[in-house]
Amino acid sequence: MTVTVKPSRATGTVASPPSKSMAHRALICGALSKKSVVTNIDFSKDIIATLNCLEKLGAKVEIHSNAVTIGGLKLDAIPDNVELDADESGSTLRFLIPLCMAAKKTVILKGAKRLFERPLDIYESIAKKQNILFQKSESSLIVCGNILSGEYSVEGNVSSQFISGLLFLLPLFKGDSTLTVTGNFESASYVDLTLQVLNTFGVDIKQKNNTFYIKGCSEYKSQNYVVEGDCSNAAFLEAFNYLGGNVTVEGLNKNTLQGDRVYKNIFEGLKNGKKQFCLSDCPDLAPVVFAVSTLYGGAEFTGTKRLKIKESDRAEAMKQELSKFGMVAEVYENSVIIKDGELRKPTEVLNSHNDHRIAMALTLL
C-alpha cells in the first residue's frame, strides 16, 4: 500500500484510541475469570490475535460493537495440539507462552517471521531448567510441559513482556512464587500496568524493590473493565501541535500509569531547548520524538538499545528515513543522536519498514 500525504494543518478535537497495552492485559485477566466484560476496545490485528488465541485455549468469547464478554479459561482444559496464531503481536506471544507452558499439553504458537526473530530467551531458559519442550523455528514455537511455582529471576534490560507473562500465570498455582528482576529494570511502567490490571481482577501481588511476591491459589474475579485511552497514540496526535497544528486529544486518564504519559514533557523539553532525554521506560515514543526533535535542532536520546527488537529496528529505520528529509541520525548501542539540520521535502518514497510507529512518525513530517 502506498499513501500520499499532502501539505496540511491538523485542527480539531479527537478521542485517543484505546490502549492496546491495557486491552491485552484486561482480556487475558478476563479470560482467566469466570465471566468478565471488557469495553472500549479497538479491534486491531493485535487484539484480534489475542482474542483468537484465548478462545482456542478454551476461553468463551463474545464480541460486541466495542466490547468483549470473556471468561472460563482453565489451564487443565487447554486442548492438546492446539495451534495459536499471534500474527505480528509480540504482546500476544510473550504474554501467552507461560500459560501454554503450564498446560501439560502440546501447544503450537505461530506468527510472522519477524515476531520469532525477536528474543524469547527468558522463556527458553526456564523451559530448559524445567525440562519443558521449547522448539523454536523461523515462524513457530512448540511448547509442552508443566512449568512450576517457585523462585524466578528475569533480567530487567529485556522486554517487560516476559515479566508480565509470568505474573499472569504464577498466581494460578497452588504454591507461592517470587519473581526477581535483576540489573537495570527498564520499562518498569509496563509491569506497573500489569499489576494494576491484575489488582482490578482481584489478584494481589506484593512488590518490594525489584522482587514480586505472588500468592498461589489466587482467583481472577469477574469484572466490568473499561480500557483507558492510549498515551503512545495520543503522542502522535498531539505532535501536530508542534508542527503548527491545533489538536485537542480527549479520553486520557489523568492518573494513568502508562510510561508513555511523559510525551508532553519530552515535546516541551525539545521546544524549550533541552537536548538530552532517556527513553528506557518509554521506548515506543522513540519514532515520534525523533521526528519532532528534527524541528528543534535535534537532541540525544539514551536508553534506546531495545529499539532493535521492536517490529522493526526502529533506530536504524528512522535513520534511513530521516536521511530522505536531509536529516542526519547517529545510532549507537544505547543512544541515538539527531543532528541539527534543515528539513527538506523528500524526493524518494518513504518506507514504513512494516512498522506502524515509523509510518505515523514519517506522516507527521
C-alpha positions as CSV (number, residue, x, y, z in Angstrom):
1,M,0.0,0.0,0.0
2,T,1.2,3.5,-0.9
3,V,-0.2,6.6,0.7
4,T,0.4,10.2,-0.4
5,V,0.5,12.8,2.3
6,K,-0.2,16.4,1.1
7,P,0.6,19.7,2.9
8,S,-2.0,20.4,5.6
9,R,-2.6,21.8,9.0
10,A,-4.3,19.5,11.6
11,T,-7.0,21.1,13.7
12,G,-9.9,19.8,15.8
13,T,-10.7,17.5,18.7
14,V,-10.1,13.8,18.6
15,A,-10.5,10.9,21.1
16,S,-7.4,9.0,21.8
17,P,-7.6,5.4,20.6
18,P,-8.0,2.8,23.4
19,S,-4.8,1.5,24.9
20,K,-3.7,-1.8,23.3
21,S,-1.4,-2.5,26.2
22,M,-4.3,-2.3,28.7
23,A,-6.7,-4.2,26.4
24,H,-4.3,-7.2,26.0
25,R,-3.9,-7.3,29.8
26,A,-7.6,-7.0,30.6
27,L,-8.6,-9.6,28.0
28,I,-6.1,-12.1,29.5
29,C,-7.3,-11.4,33.0
30,G,-10.9,-11.6,31.9
31,A,-10.3,-14.9,30.2
32,L,-9.0,-16.3,33.4
33,S,-12.1,-15.1,35.3
34,K,-15.5,-16.8,35.2
35,K,-17.1,-14.1,33.0
36,S,-16.0,-10.5,32.5
37,V,-16.9,-7.7,30.2
38,V,-14.1,-5.5,28.7
39,T,-15.3,-2.4,26.9
40,N,-13.8,0.4,24.8
41,I,-11.8,-2.0,22.7
42,D,-10.3,-1.1,19.3
43,F,-10.3,-4.4,17.4
44,S,-6.8,-4.1,15.9
45,K,-5.0,-7.1,14.4
46,D,-3.0,-7.5,17.6
47,I,-6.1,-7.5,19.8
48,I,-7.9,-9.9,17.4
49,A,-4.8,-12.2,17.7
50,T,-5.0,-12.2,21.4
51,L,-8.8,-12.9,21.4
52,N,-8.4,-15.7,18.9
53,C,-5.6,-17.3,20.9
54,L,-7.6,-17.1,24.2
55,E,-10.6,-18.6,22.5
56,K,-8.6,-21.5,21.1
57,L,-7.1,-22.1,24.6
58,G,-10.6,-22.5,25.9
59,A,-12.0,-19.1,26.8
60,K,-15.6,-18.3,25.9
61,V,-15.6,-15.1,23.8
62,E,-18.4,-13.0,22.6
63,I,-17.6,-9.9,20.6
64,H,-19.9,-6.9,20.6
65,S,-19.6,-3.5,18.9
66,N,-16.7,-2.2,21.1
67,A,-16.7,-4.7,23.9
68,V,-15.9,-8.4,24.7
69,T,-17.6,-10.8,27.1
70,I,-14.9,-13.3,28.0
71,G,-14.1,-16.0,30.6
72,G,-13.8,-19.6,31.6
73,L,-10.2,-20.3,30.6
74,K,-8.7,-23.2,32.7
75,L,-5.2,-24.4,32.3
76,D,-6.2,-28.1,32.8
77,A,-8.7,-27.8,29.9
78,I,-6.4,-26.4,27.2
79,P,-6.8,-28.7,24.2
80,D,-3.8,-30.9,23.1
81,N,-2.0,-29.9,19.9
82,V,-3.9,-26.6,19.7
83,E,-2.5,-24.1,17.3
84,L,-2.4,-20.4,18.1
85,D,-1.6,-17.6,15.7
86,A,-0.1,-14.5,17.3
87,D,0.2,-12.8,13.8
88,E,2.6,-9.9,14.4
89,S,1.8,-9.3,18.0
90,G,4.7,-9.5,20.4
91,S,2.3,-8.9,23.4
92,T,0.1,-11.9,22.4
93,L,3.1,-14.2,22.0
94,R,5.0,-13.3,25.1
95,F,2.0,-12.9,27.4
96,L,0.6,-16.3,26.5
97,I,3.7,-18.5,26.3
98,P,3.8,-19.1,30.1
99,L,0.1,-20.2,30.1
100,C,1.0,-22.6,27.3
101,M,4.0,-23.9,29.2
102,A,1.7,-24.8,32.1
103,A,-0.9,-26.8,30.1
104,K,0.8,-30.2,30.2
105,K,-0.2,-30.4,26.5
106,T,1.5,-29.7,23.2
107,V,0.7,-26.1,22.1
108,I,1.9,-24.7,18.7
109,L,2.3,-20.9,18.5
110,K,2.7,-19.4,15.1
111,G,3.1,-15.9,13.7
112,A,5.1,-13.6,11.4
113,K,8.7,-14.4,10.8
114,R,9.8,-11.1,12.3
115,L,8.0,-12.0,15.5
116,F,10.1,-15.0,16.0
117,E,13.3,-13.1,15.3
118,R,12.6,-11.2,18.5
119,P,14.1,-12.7,21.7
120,L,12.4,-15.5,23.6
121,D,15.5,-16.4,25.6
122,I,13.9,-15.9,29.0
123,Y,11.2,-18.5,28.5
124,E,13.6,-20.8,26.7
125,S,15.9,-20.7,29.7
126,I,13.1,-21.5,32.1
127,A,12.0,-24.4,29.8
128,K,15.5,-25.9,29.8
129,K,15.7,-25.8,33.6
130,Q,12.3,-27.5,34.0
131,N,12.6,-30.0,31.2
132,I,9.9,-28.4,29.1
133,L,9.8,-28.8,25.4
134,F,10.6,-25.5,23.7
135,Q,11.1,-26.0,20.0
136,K,11.5,-22.8,18.0
137,S,11.6,-22.3,14.2
138,E,11.6,-19.3,11.9
139,S,7.8,-18.8,12.3
140,S,6.6,-21.0,15.1
141,L,7.2,-22.3,18.6
142,I,6.1,-25.7,20.1
143,V,5.9,-26.0,23.8
144,C,4.9,-28.9,26.0
145,G,5.4,-29.3,29.7
146,N,4.4,-28.3,33.2
147,I,6.0,-25.1,34.5
148,L,6.1,-25.0,38.3
149,S,5.7,-22.4,41.0
150,G,8.9,-21.3,42.7
151,E,11.6,-18.7,42.5
152,Y,12.2,-16.9,39.2
153,S,14.7,-14.4,38.1
154,V,14.5,-12.2,35.0
155,E,16.9,-9.6,33.7
156,G,15.5,-6.1,33.7
157,N,17.1,-4.9,30.4
158,V,14.9,-7.2,28.3
159,S,11.3,-6.8,27.4
160,S,8.9,-6.3,30.3
161,Q,6.5,-8.6,28.5
162,F,8.4,-11.7,29.9
163,I,7.8,-10.4,33.4
164,S,4.1,-9.7,32.7
165,G,3.6,-13.1,31.1
166,L,4.9,-14.8,34.3
167,L,2.8,-12.5,36.5
168,F,-0.4,-13.6,34.7
169,L,0.5,-17.3,35.3
170,L,2.1,-17.7,38.7
171,P,-0.9,-16.7,40.8
172,L,-2.8,-19.7,39.4
173,F,-0.5,-22.3,41.0
174,K,-1.1,-23.9,44.4
175,G,2.3,-22.9,45.7
176,D,3.7,-19.3,46.2
177,S,6.3,-17.8,43.9
178,T,8.7,-15.0,43.7
179,L,9.9,-13.1,40.7
180,T,13.0,-11.0,41.0
181,V,14.1,-8.5,38.3
182,T,17.9,-8.2,38.2
183,G,20.0,-5.4,36.9
184,N,18.6,-2.2,35.5
185,F,14.8,-2.5,35.5
186,E,13.8,-0.9,32.2
187,S,10.2,-0.5,31.1
188,A,9.1,-0.9,34.7
189,S,6.0,1.2,34.0
190,Y,4.6,-1.6,31.7
191,V,4.9,-4.0,34.6
192,D,3.0,-1.4,36.7
193,L,0.2,-1.6,34.2
194,T,0.1,-5.4,34.5
195,L,0.0,-5.2,38.3
196,Q,-2.8,-2.6,38.1
197,V,-5.0,-4.7,35.9
198,L,-4.3,-7.9,37.9
199,N,-5.3,-6.0,41.1
200,T,-8.5,-4.9,39.4
201,F,-9.3,-8.5,38.7
202,G,-8.7,-9.5,42.3
203,V,-5.1,-10.8,42.0
204,D,-2.9,-9.0,44.6
205,I,0.8,-9.2,44.0
206,K,3.2,-7.6,46.5
207,Q,6.3,-5.8,45.3
208,K,9.4,-4.9,47.4
209,N,12.1,-3.2,45.4
210,N,12.5,-5.4,42.3
211,T,11.0,-8.6,43.7
212,F,7.4,-9.6,43.3
213,Y,5.8,-11.9,45.8
214,I,3.0,-14.0,44.3
215,K,0.5,-15.9,46.4
216,G,-0.7,-19.2,45.0
217,C,-4.4,-20.2,44.7
218,S,-5.4,-16.7,43.6
219,E,-8.7,-16.3,41.8
220,Y,-9.3,-14.0,38.9
221,K,-12.6,-12.3,39.8
222,S,-15.1,-11.2,37.2
223,Q,-15.1,-7.5,36.3
224,N,-16.6,-4.9,34.1
225,Y,-13.5,-3.2,32.8
226,V,-13.2,-0.1,30.7
227,V,-10.0,0.3,28.6
228,E,-8.4,3.7,29.0
229,G,-7.0,5.9,26.2
230,D,-3.5,5.2,24.9
231,C,-0.8,7.7,25.6
232,S,1.6,6.5,22.9
233,N,-1.1,7.1,20.2
234,A,-2.0,10.4,21.8
235,A,1.6,11.4,21.4
236,F,1.4,11.2,17.6
237,L,-1.8,13.2,17.6
238,E,-0.5,15.9,20.0
239,A,2.7,16.1,18.0
240,F,0.7,18.0,15.3
241,N,0.6,20.9,17.8
242,Y,4.4,21.2,17.4
243,L,4.1,21.4,13.6
244,G,1.7,24.3,13.5
245,G,-1.5,22.3,14.2
246,N,-4.2,22.9,16.8
247,V,-5.3,19.5,18.1
248,T,-7.1,18.6,21.3
249,V,-6.9,14.9,22.4
250,E,-9.6,13.6,24.7
251,G,-10.1,10.3,26.6
252,L,-6.8,10.0,28.5
253,N,-6.7,9.0,32.2
254,K,-5.0,11.9,34.1
255,N,-3.8,9.4,36.6
256,T,-2.6,6.8,34.1
257,L,0.4,4.6,34.9
258,Q,1.4,4.4,31.2
259,G,5.1,5.2,30.8
260,D,4.3,7.0,27.6
261,R,2.5,9.7,29.5
262,V,5.8,11.6,29.5
263,Y,5.5,12.5,25.9
264,K,4.3,16.1,26.7
265,N,7.3,16.6,28.9
266,I,9.6,15.5,26.1
267,F,7.9,17.7,23.5
268,E,8.0,20.7,25.7
269,G,11.6,20.0,26.6
270,L,12.5,19.9,22.9
271,K,10.6,23.1,22.3
272,N,12.5,24.8,25.1
273,G,15.9,23.7,24.0
274,K,16.5,20.6,26.1
275,K,19.0,18.3,24.3
276,Q,19.1,15.0,26.3
277,F,16.3,12.5,27.1
278,C,16.2,8.9,28.4
279,L,13.7,6.6,26.6
280,S,14.4,3.4,28.6
281,D,10.9,3.5,30.2
282,C,9.1,4.7,27.1
283,P,10.7,3.1,24.0
284,D,7.6,3.2,21.9
285,L,7.8,7.0,21.9
286,A,11.1,6.9,20.1
287,P,10.0,7.4,16.4
288,V,7.7,10.3,17.2
289,V,10.1,12.1,19.5
290,F,12.9,11.6,16.9
291,A,10.6,13.2,14.3
292,V,9.7,16.2,16.5
293,S,13.3,16.7,17.5
294,T,14.2,17.5,13.9
295,L,12.1,20.7,14.2
296,Y,14.0,21.9,17.3
297,G,17.7,21.4,16.4
298,G,18.0,17.7,17.2
299,A,18.7,16.0,20.5
300,E,20.4,13.0,22.1
301,F,18.2,10.1,23.2
302,T,19.6,7.4,25.5
303,G,18.0,4.1,26.6
304,T,17.4,3.1,23.0
305,K,19.1,-0.4,22.9
306,R,15.8,-2.3,22.7
307,L,14.6,-0.4,19.7
308,K,16.4,-3.0,17.7
309,I,14.0,-5.8,18.7
310,K,10.7,-4.0,18.0
311,E,8.5,-4.5,15.0
312,S,11.4,-3.1,13.0
313,D,14.9,-1.9,14.1
314,R,13.4,1.4,14.9
315,A,16.5,3.4,15.3
316,E,18.0,2.3,12.0
317,A,14.7,2.6,10.3
318,M,14.3,6.3,11.4
319,K,18.0,6.9,10.5
320,Q,17.3,5.8,6.9
321,E,14.0,7.6,6.5
322,L,15.2,10.9,8.1
323,S,18.1,11.0,5.7
324,K,15.5,11.4,2.9
325,F,14.4,14.6,4.7
326,G,18.1,15.8,4.7
327,M,18.5,15.0,8.4
328,V,21.3,13.0,10.0
329,A,20.8,10.5,12.8
330,E,23.7,8.7,14.5
331,V,22.8,5.3,16.0
332,Y,24.9,3.8,18.8
333,E,24.4,0.8,21.0
334,N,22.2,2.5,23.6
335,S,21.7,6.0,22.2
336,V,20.6,7.9,19.1
337,I,21.7,11.5,18.2
338,I,19.5,13.5,15.9
339,K,21.8,16.2,14.4
340,D,20.8,19.8,13.9
341,G,19.7,20.4,10.3
342,E,17.0,21.8,8.0
343,L,14.2,19.6,6.9
344,R,13.6,19.4,3.1
345,K,10.9,17.8,1.1
346,P,11.8,14.1,0.3
347,T,12.3,13.2,-3.3
348,E,12.2,9.5,-2.5
349,V,9.3,7.3,-1.5
350,L,9.4,6.8,2.3
351,N,9.4,3.3,3.8
352,S,7.4,2.4,6.9
353,H,9.6,-0.8,7.4
354,N,6.4,-2.6,8.1
355,D,6.1,-0.8,11.4
356,H,3.1,1.4,12.2
357,R,5.0,3.7,14.5
358,I,7.5,4.5,11.8
359,A,4.6,5.2,9.4
360,M,3.0,7.6,11.9
361,A,6.2,9.5,12.6
362,L,7.0,9.9,8.9
363,T,3.4,11.1,8.2
364,L,3.9,13.9,10.8
365,L,7.0,15.2,9.0
